[in-house]
Amino acid sequence: MGSKPSVLIAFYGFVLLLVLVIYGVDVFVWGNPPTKSLMKVLVLFLTLVFSLFQIIKRQRTNLSAAEKIYADKIGHSFENDKAKRKVLISALVDYNKDNFSACVEKLILLAEQATTVEERRVTKYFSAMCYKECGIPDKAVKLYHEILKETPGYSPALSNLSVIFYEKKNYQKAVELAEQALDYNRDNPFANNNLAGAYAHLYELEKAKKYARRALELKKDLYQAVNLLSIIYFAEGDVLTSKRYAELAAALGQNADNLAAAARNFKTEYAHHQVIETRITEWKQKTGTPSIHFTLDGRFGKSIVGGQLNEPAPISASGKKMRLLAAFFCSELPKNDIFPQRGVLRFYITPDDYYGASIDNYEEMNLQKEFRVLFDEDEHAFSTSDYYGAEDEFFPVYGSYRPRFALEKDGMSIFDFRFQETLEQVLENSEDDGEAFADYQDDAFREGINPMGHKLGGFPCFTQEDPRDDNFDYHKYDTLLFQLDSDYTSEDTKVMFGDSGVCNFFIPSEKLKRHDFSDILYTWDCF
């Protein structure tokens, strides 16, 4: 009851009325002299009135303080309706007191009555913060995305999203969101600090120091940035600078022993990271092959994933019309030695239970019955369209997307059926085969050569196993031609193969060199 001023006010009001009723009964019903209990009643009455006054005063003070603290978030929300404005400020008082359920309850009611972008934003923003504090980050993420849909540059939402992904250890996503937050507000100390922390976990220490120092310039008592700088300098061996920041952290109330332990742990992790990075570099030098990775956020070009092409779609062996999975205009690819310099490479699949792959007939995975790979050198004869048509549960691409390409180098992955044999050959020629073997078994090494994502060329990823392994006839398909991975977030699904699966098209290397795409192995698997 003590956490709800309105309940207390009602309670004290009721007690005051009860005192007056009892006094009236005593005088007018029982006939006692009015002065007999007047002094006691008066003292009790005045005490209750004083307490009630203090509660009301404290409530108004809390409301005023909350309105001042969150003025930049509240803006002009509900300013034309004093009652709703008061409910909003009251919800923020509840938030300050960690009474998150009461806060959300009030905000949900206000959200239903919101009429402006600003009003919807403030109710969703603080609801998201409550959900985060209550350990329900997915609900918070959903609300933040709803805010960003209406206000794409809202820095506080981007910054808070960055924190959520940081805590989920998705540091790359945390970096992306924190950088977006800074694009809209370079003077956000928390976004700078978030970015510094994410870069530190990615072991990009120069960037981490840069943003931590900027965070401190903007907010001199931001102890998280001070801690981080002390830890990073210790890991780099700059003991004096680390000590200076450690002393500043202690002055800000941080536990010196805990900070020292964190610094030692990070130094050990950083040293291990450097060893693994060296191994990954060596592995890519010894087993690497060029690979054209791509994302689905491109804006230009004719190449497309999903969408349509100005040619009749092939008809499958089952009599169904195939759909365009992807079309790549080779002239748009980064300069490479994998694909022709010009030409249009198209991938069609039948929209059915298996997305056109012979999953139920292992021996026919290389027969183009329900899928088709086509190539023509004349790019001028083809054009693509973003028109997608109706969604189809038997087709894995939801929408149409323009790829954005980048030439990279893949090291052979643990998923490839040749990995173990290749590893043994590398170890035979290694001077420190014992240490190298341990490093190659390390989770960080295997994650570092993880071949997930969309790509042309390179090495494949599987959620189950390489289908070429147990079939000697499939060993000739030694080159990954095209890989399309499931691509989704909690808010949006672009590609989905079954349960977060991945598809692969393979080709014999000598046929790829001849630009002969008639002999293809197509498969996909999922969790």
Secondary structure, DSSP 8 states (H G I E B T S, - for coil): -TT-HHHHHHHHHHHHHHHHHHHHIIIIIS---TTTTHHHHHHHHHHHHHHHHHHHHHHHHHHHHHHHHTHHHHTTTTTT-HHHHHHHHHHHHHHHTT-HHHHHHHHHHHHHH--SHHHHHHHHHHHHHHHHHTT-HHHHHHHHHHHHHH-TT-HHHHHHHHHHHHHTT-HHHHHHHHHHHHHH-TT-HHHHHHHHHHHHHTT-HHHHHHHHHHHHHH-TT-HHHHHHHHHHHHHHT-HHHHHHHHHHHHHTT--HHHHHHHHHHHHHHHHHHHHHHHHHHHHHHHH-EEEEEEEEEE-SSS-EESSEESS---B-TTS-B-EEEEEEEGGGS-S-SSS-SS-EEEEEE--STTTT--TT-GGGTTSTTSEEEEEES-GGG--EE----S--TTSSB-S-BEEEEEEEEE---TTSTTHHHHHHHHHHT-TTHHHHHHHHHSHHHHHHT---SEEEES----SS--TTTT-GGGGG--EEEEEEE-EE-SS-EEE--TTT-EEEEEE-HHHHHTT--SS-EEEEE--
